[in-house]
Amino acid sequence: MATKPPQGDPVQDAPEVFEPKHAAAGLPAVGHTLRVARQQMGVRRAALTLLRVNQKDGFDCPGCAWPEPDHRHRAEFCENGAKAVAEEATLRRVTPEFFARHSVSDLAARSGYWLGQQGRLTHPMYLPEGADHYEPVTWERAFDIVAQEIAALDSPDRAVFYTSGRTSNEAAFLYQLFARELGTNNLPDCSNMCHESSGSALAETIGVGKGSVLLEDLYRADLIIVAGQNPGTNHPRMLSALEKAKANGARIISVNPLPEAGLERFKNPQTPRGLTGGTALTDLFLQIRIGGDQALFRLLNRLIIETPGAVDEEFVREHTHGYEEFAAAARAADWDETLTATGLTRAQIEEALGMILASERTVVCWAMGLTQHKHAVPTIREVVNFLLLRGNIGRPGAGVCPVRGHSNVQGDRTMGIVERPAPAFLDALEKEFGFAPPREHGYDVVRAIRALRDGEAKVFFALGGNFVAATPDTSVTEAAVRRARLTVHVSTKLNRSHVVTGARALILPTLGRTERDVQAGGEQFVTVEDSMGVVHASRGTLEPASPHLLSEPAIVCRLARRVLGERSRVPWEEFERDYAAIRDRIARVVPGFEDFNARVARPGGFTLPHAPRDERRFPTATGRANFTAAPVEYPKVPEGRLLLQTLRSHDQYNTTIYGLDDRYRGIRNGRRVVLVHPDDARALGVADGSYVDLVGEWSDGVERRAPGFRVVHYPTARGCAAAYYPETNVLVPLDATAEVSNTPASKSVVVRLEQSATD
């Protein structure tokens, strides 16, 4: 049973390159899954664990937030989900002896991949001021350290409380409750970096900042448009849903600067057909230039308006506001400008229009390819305009589908993890718990980094995640974090954020989704909300990786008791003892969670209400769905430059690197690659296989450089390039963000390629 972590840090800047694949999953995915599971867990443990993933009596996959179907396969997981489970259920351990052997300076020189491969954290660890080694610490001492630093602040707003998507509903509710009883709304979370643009656009236009479709709607759709999303790598189980939709007669348009194997053909390893030819998914591939999506949907909207009978006039009249102003803007859409912005041909757009007009029920799915641009919010508003025109919101088989990434990132927001809370939510907290929550808006991720940089924030506490690696402008972020008095990370595994610290630092090890959670009140379960608003239970089955671990709810409860002391009005001990008590309070504070404990006890859980979907009722300021009319924007790229998008490899989930291969794109044993169209490469004088530095060019005049990337000739959209994050986060300025949402603009980075000194 090979469960030892790698001893050496493998080279990641000398990759091998092969032809990209044109199909996803199949037997290779099965083989890779089994190999990783065996390496991390051993054969027996792997089998017992994987068969409980995403089952009604099991635990929720710690990977993506894609929903589970009603009728589930015994192997209800994908290759990347299996990797996420394997890394959490691994037999590898990071003990105090490990930290005695490795200084922080040593660990800081290691790659994120190597750090993650070392295994599960087993003890609370403390880095004293001026020290270069973490040392073991008791839980009591750890909470004392946090309490001391918070007590020394002149305002609660000098503390920042970050959250990642893996946090359960129960832990998230407690966490925001603690922060607000302390006196701050500084609750940035990973939504700030991904779907904040979606929430901003949807809240304004339809009144609910979440998607409006369920799995059944995908199965009933006539047309599904997948824009700016790579489901084969980022949400592989979505491919099964698309396969079923195709079997039911749906057609699929893919809008992406890169061809994606999963959207070309899906070889479902759970069906005989999938093990042979598979299913061709995409009917029309629109290889759009990066950032051209708003222009595309604006022109499509003009063409719909100009087609007699195409607009659902009854729906527009009865349920929408602002149509005339929007229609005037749409009629001004220009063909030539659109072709320039998108890189598409007139024939391609007209073919798409034909498919759109033939569809009575249309769903638009999207992810980071739409949300991480300066003009991201207007782009998503334009998608909403597109659906409203033909009445495709509140109709079965139709609607908006922002595909969330990390498991329960949507649930965290529902539980109140937000820096700009709604007054009604704060009113409900005050009524339930008897204290006055702060009303001033707090810091999102970008503003939190600025506050740390400027010395306005002194304590940084992270409930999960890998903040340093996930955020933009790496050198600025790392320098900002190092200015803190104390950094604290509640984690299951080692990551980059543990080695970029404040003057003092704590690592607090926690239970994973796979592990049994036993408290004084007995065995507990937690809940999560998937990308489509379904809430269900998650129960771990494995023995904890160490007897020294605490659950996230227990950590928050003990922290709150130590920091707030006698002044707290919240029954923290009761909440730690029995999570049902937490859910009873959630039921009285959060709309849609009435009778929470009884409803979540049902197999499969329950679906949260969604007024636009369920009633065609739009809780906006106008009481209707709002058409909008923003100017069309798209990135302008100077001569001799490329527009770079950051993206994941297939061997990665967010900042967690599972391996060094991206087999669908033909990359093996390396990550420092830049994908460039062969014609662009020739025009720039860079040969396939040569090494370049990526140099970001922004209006602030600061040169940001990512050195030593191998050029890979790849069929990207012309003028565009792609490279993996977090290696390219250094190129994204802290102040380059989406308007309204403040999300980092990681998908539209103007770069020049300079010959590398390593070439």
Secondary structure as GFF3:
##gff-version 3
##sequence-region A 1 759
A	DSSP	beta_strand	16	17	.	.	.	ID=ss1
A	DSSP	beta_strand	24	25	.	.	.	ID=ss2
A	DSSP	alpha_helix	27	41	.	.	.	ID=ss3
A	DSSP	alpha_helix	43	50	.	.	.	ID=ss4
A	DSSP	alpha_helix	79	88	.	.	.	ID=ss5
A	DSSP	beta_strand	93	94	.	.	.	ID=ss6
A	DSSP	alpha_helix	96	101	.	.	.	ID=ss7
A	DSSP	alpha_helix	104	108	.	.	.	ID=ss8
A	DSSP	alpha_helix	112	117	.	.	.	ID=ss9
A	DSSP	beta_strand	120	121	.	.	.	ID=ss10
A	DSSP	beta_strand	125	127	.	.	.	ID=ss11
A	DSSP	beta_strand	135	136	.	.	.	ID=ss12
A	DSSP	alpha_helix	139	151	.	.	.	ID=ss13
A	DSSP	three_ten_helix	156	158	.	.	.	ID=ss14
A	DSSP	beta_strand	159	163	.	.	.	ID=ss15
A	DSSP	alpha_helix	169	182	.	.	.	ID=ss16
A	DSSP	three_ten_helix	190	193	.	.	.	ID=ss17
A	DSSP	alpha_helix	196	205	.	.	.	ID=ss18
A	DSSP	alpha_helix	215	220	.	.	.	ID=ss19
A	DSSP	beta_strand	223	227	.	.	.	ID=ss20
A	DSSP	alpha_helix	231	234	.	.	.	ID=ss21
A	DSSP	alpha_helix	238	247	.	.	.	ID=ss22
A	DSSP	beta_strand	251	255	.	.	.	ID=ss23
A	DSSP	alpha_helix	261	264	.	.	.	ID=ss24
A	DSSP	beta_strand	265	267	.	.	.	ID=ss25
A	DSSP	beta_strand	279	280	.	.	.	ID=ss26
A	DSSP	beta_strand	284	286	.	.	.	ID=ss27
A	DSSP	alpha_helix	293	306	.	.	.	ID=ss28
A	DSSP	alpha_helix	313	319	.	.	.	ID=ss29
A	DSSP	beta_strand	320	321	.	.	.	ID=ss30
A	DSSP	alpha_helix	323	331	.	.	.	ID=ss31
A	DSSP	alpha_helix	335	342	.	.	.	ID=ss32
A	DSSP	alpha_helix	346	357	.	.	.	ID=ss33
A	DSSP	beta_strand	362	366	.	.	.	ID=ss34
A	DSSP	alpha_helix	368	371	.	.	.	ID=ss35
A	DSSP	alpha_helix	376	389	.	.	.	ID=ss36
A	DSSP	beta_strand	399	402	.	.	.	ID=ss37
A	DSSP	alpha_helix	409	414	.	.	.	ID=ss38
A	DSSP	alpha_helix	423	433	.	.	.	ID=ss39
A	DSSP	alpha_helix	445	453	.	.	.	ID=ss40
A	DSSP	beta_strand	459	463	.	.	.	ID=ss41
A	DSSP	alpha_helix	467	470	.	.	.	ID=ss42
A	DSSP	alpha_helix	474	482	.	.	.	ID=ss43
A	DSSP	beta_strand	486	491	.	.	.	ID=ss44
A	DSSP	three_ten_helix	496	498	.	.	.	ID=ss45
A	DSSP	beta_strand	504	509	.	.	.	ID=ss46
A	DSSP	beta_strand	517	519	.	.	.	ID=ss47
A	DSSP	beta_strand	522	524	.	.	.	ID=ss48
A	DSSP	beta_strand	526	529	.	.	.	ID=ss49
A	DSSP	beta_strand	534	538	.	.	.	ID=ss50
A	DSSP	alpha_helix	552	564	.	.	.	ID=ss51
A	DSSP	three_ten_helix	565	567	.	.	.	ID=ss52
A	DSSP	alpha_helix	572	577	.	.	.	ID=ss53
A	DSSP	alpha_helix	579	589	.	.	.	ID=ss54
A	DSSP	alpha_helix	596	600	.	.	.	ID=ss55
A	DSSP	beta_strand	606	607	.	.	.	ID=ss56
A	DSSP	alpha_helix	611	615	.	.	.	ID=ss57
A	DSSP	beta_strand	625	626	.	.	.	ID=ss58
A	DSSP	beta_strand	642	647	.	.	.	ID=ss59
A	DSSP	beta_strand	652	653	.	.	.	ID=ss60
A	DSSP	beta_strand	656	657	.	.	.	ID=ss61
A	DSSP	three_ten_helix	663	665	.	.	.	ID=ss62
A	DSSP	beta_strand	667	668	.	.	.	ID=ss63
A	DSSP	beta_strand	673	676	.	.	.	ID=ss64
A	DSSP	alpha_helix	678	684	.	.	.	ID=ss65
A	DSSP	beta_strand	691	696	.	.	.	ID=ss66
A	DSSP	beta_strand	704	713	.	.	.	ID=ss67
A	DSSP	beta_strand	720	724	.	.	.	ID=ss68
A	DSSP	three_ten_helix	729	731	.	.	.	ID=ss69
A	DSSP	beta_strand	749	755	.	.	.	ID=ss70
###
